[in-house]
Amino acid sequence: MTRSVNELPEIIRPSSWVEHYCSHLPASGRVLDLACGSGRHARLLAGQNLAILAVDRNSEALSTLAGVPGIETACLDLEGDDWPLAGQHFAGIVVTNYLWRPRLPDALAMLAPGGVLIYETFMLGNAAYGKPSNPDFLLAPGELREIAAAAGLHEIAFAEGYAEMPKPCMRQAIVAIRPI
């Protein structure tokens, strides 16, 4: 039996931020779901007939995407010395609940002209609600906005502060486009 996205348990449902803004992704070209975990966003986007590259370092999580039409997977270490996606370009990049600052410029550089970034993760203040609590993995206020602007992206939407995704947290999110 196939269940609709609205019937999925909250923990595996796509982020409401990604659901709301995924219509901004170009209809053609590959979309990268970076640090995809079990692929909740890859599934959502593939269901909209987008070609997805789902990347994570957890091969077991990636195996749950085997055979899903429109999804290619790659088990890659995103935090190593060499950037495993060097030279690739994407019409869209989706990142949720992941932050590795040393490679953030590399990730944004992969966004093709006209490409859309949808990014959402935790920010300072999240320790009051649980993990992550290490400041190395929490954005400072306005940080995504500054990083996107420095990469030459134009902001479409931005939000930060308290959210429930699916549990209470402090988060920051941006949707931005690389000019053509």
C-alpha positions as CSV (number, residue, x, y, z in Angstrom):
1,M,0.0,0.0,0.0
2,T,1.4,3.4,-0.9
3,R,0.9,6.2,1.5
4,S,0.7,9.9,0.7
5,V,3.3,12.3,2.1
6,N,0.6,13.6,4.6
7,E,0.1,10.1,6.0
8,L,3.8,9.5,6.8
9,P,5.0,9.7,10.4
10,E,6.3,13.1,11.2
11,I,9.9,11.9,11.7
12,I,10.1,10.8,8.0
13,R,7.9,13.5,6.5
14,P,9.7,16.0,4.3
15,S,10.4,19.4,5.9
16,S,7.6,21.8,5.5
17,W,10.2,24.4,4.3
18,V,11.3,22.0,1.5
19,E,7.7,21.1,0.7
20,H,6.7,24.7,0.4
21,Y,9.6,25.9,-1.7
22,C,10.4,22.8,-3.9
23,S,8.2,24.3,-6.6
24,H,11.0,26.9,-7.2
25,L,13.4,24.1,-8.4
26,P,14.0,24.0,-12.1
27,A,11.9,21.4,-13.9
28,S,15.0,20.0,-15.7
29,G,18.5,19.2,-14.6
30,R,19.6,17.2,-11.6
31,V,18.9,18.1,-8.0
32,L,21.3,17.2,-5.3
33,D,19.9,16.0,-1.9
34,L,23.1,16.6,0.1
35,A,23.5,14.5,3.3
36,C,20.1,13.0,2.5
37,G,19.9,10.4,5.3
38,S,17.1,8.0,4.4
39,G,16.0,10.3,1.5
40,R,12.7,11.9,2.6
41,H,13.4,14.9,0.4
42,A,14.8,12.8,-2.5
43,R,11.5,10.8,-2.5
44,L,9.4,14.0,-2.5
45,L,11.4,15.5,-5.4
46,A,11.5,12.3,-7.4
47,G,7.8,12.2,-7.0
48,Q,7.7,15.5,-8.9
49,N,9.6,14.0,-11.8
50,L,12.9,15.6,-10.9
51,A,16.2,13.7,-11.4
52,I,17.8,13.3,-8.0
53,L,21.3,12.6,-6.8
54,A,21.0,11.5,-3.1
55,V,24.3,11.7,-1.3
56,D,25.1,10.5,2.2
57,R,27.9,8.7,4.0
58,N,25.5,6.1,5.4
59,S,25.2,3.3,2.9
60,E,22.5,1.6,4.9
61,A,20.3,4.7,4.8
62,L,21.0,5.1,1.1
63,S,19.9,1.4,0.5
64,T,16.3,2.4,1.3
65,L,16.3,4.4,-1.9
66,A,17.3,1.5,-4.1
67,G,14.9,1.1,-7.0
68,V,13.1,4.4,-6.4
69,P,12.5,5.9,-9.9
70,G,14.4,9.1,-10.5
71,I,16.8,8.7,-7.7
72,E,20.5,7.9,-8.1
73,T,22.5,7.4,-4.9
74,A,26.2,8.0,-4.0
75,C,27.8,7.0,-0.7
76,L,30.3,9.7,-0.2
77,D,32.3,11.3,2.7
78,L,31.4,15.0,2.5
79,E,33.8,15.9,5.3
80,G,37.1,14.5,4.0
81,D,40.1,16.3,2.6
82,D,38.9,15.9,-1.0
83,W,35.5,17.2,-2.2
84,P,33.9,14.1,-3.8
85,L,31.5,16.2,-5.9
86,A,34.1,18.5,-7.5
87,G,33.3,19.6,-11.0
88,Q,29.6,18.7,-10.8
89,H,26.8,21.2,-11.2
90,F,23.1,20.9,-10.2
91,A,19.9,22.7,-11.1
92,G,19.0,22.5,-7.4
93,I,20.6,21.7,-4.1
94,V,18.5,20.6,-1.0
95,V,20.2,20.4,2.4
96,T,18.4,19.8,5.7
97,N,19.7,19.2,9.2
98,Y,23.3,19.2,8.1
99,L,26.1,21.8,8.5
100,W,29.8,21.3,7.6
101,R,31.2,24.8,7.2
102,P,34.5,23.9,5.6
103,R,32.7,22.5,2.5
104,L,29.8,24.9,2.4
105,P,31.5,27.1,-0.3
106,D,32.2,24.0,-2.4
107,A,28.5,22.9,-2.1
108,L,27.2,26.3,-3.2
109,A,29.7,26.5,-6.1
110,M,28.0,23.5,-7.6
111,L,24.7,25.4,-8.1
112,A,24.3,26.0,-11.9
113,P,23.1,29.4,-13.3
114,G,19.4,29.6,-12.6
115,G,19.8,26.9,-10.0
116,V,18.0,27.0,-6.6
117,L,19.3,26.3,-3.1
118,I,16.9,25.1,-0.4
119,Y,18.7,24.9,2.9
120,E,17.4,24.4,6.4
121,T,19.3,23.5,9.6
122,F,19.8,24.2,13.2
123,M,21.0,27.5,14.7
124,L,22.4,28.8,17.9
125,G,19.9,28.4,20.8
126,N,19.0,24.9,19.8
127,A,20.8,23.5,22.8
128,A,17.7,24.5,24.9
129,Y,15.8,21.9,22.9
130,G,18.3,19.1,22.6
131,K,20.8,18.1,19.9
132,P,22.6,19.3,18.0
133,S,24.0,21.5,20.8
134,N,27.6,21.9,19.7
135,P,28.1,25.5,18.3
136,D,30.3,24.0,15.5
137,F,27.1,22.6,14.0
138,L,24.7,25.5,14.7
139,L,24.4,28.5,12.5
140,A,24.8,32.0,13.9
141,P,21.9,34.5,13.3
142,G,21.8,35.5,9.7
143,E,24.7,33.2,8.7
144,L,22.9,31.4,5.8
145,R,21.9,34.7,4.4
146,E,25.5,36.0,4.5
147,I,26.9,32.8,3.0
148,A,24.4,32.8,0.2
149,A,25.1,36.4,-0.6
150,A,28.8,35.9,-0.6
151,A,28.3,33.0,-3.1
152,G,26.5,35.4,-5.4
153,L,23.0,33.9,-4.8
154,H,19.9,36.0,-4.7
155,E,17.6,35.3,-1.7
156,I,14.0,34.2,-2.4
157,A,13.0,33.5,1.2
158,F,14.7,33.4,4.6
159,A,13.5,32.4,8.1
160,E,15.2,31.9,11.4
161,G,14.1,31.2,15.0
162,Y,11.9,28.8,16.8
163,A,10.3,26.0,14.8
164,E,8.8,22.6,15.3
165,M,10.4,20.3,12.7
166,P,9.1,17.7,13.9
167,K,10.2,18.6,17.4
168,P,10.8,22.1,18.9
169,C,14.1,23.5,17.8
170,M,15.9,26.7,16.7
171,R,16.4,26.6,12.9
172,Q,17.5,28.8,10.0
173,A,16.4,28.3,6.4
174,I,17.0,30.0,3.1
175,V,15.8,29.6,-0.5
176,A,18.2,31.3,-3.0
177,I,18.8,31.3,-6.7
178,R,22.0,31.7,-8.7
179,P,21.5,34.4,-11.4
180,I,21.7,33.3,-15.0
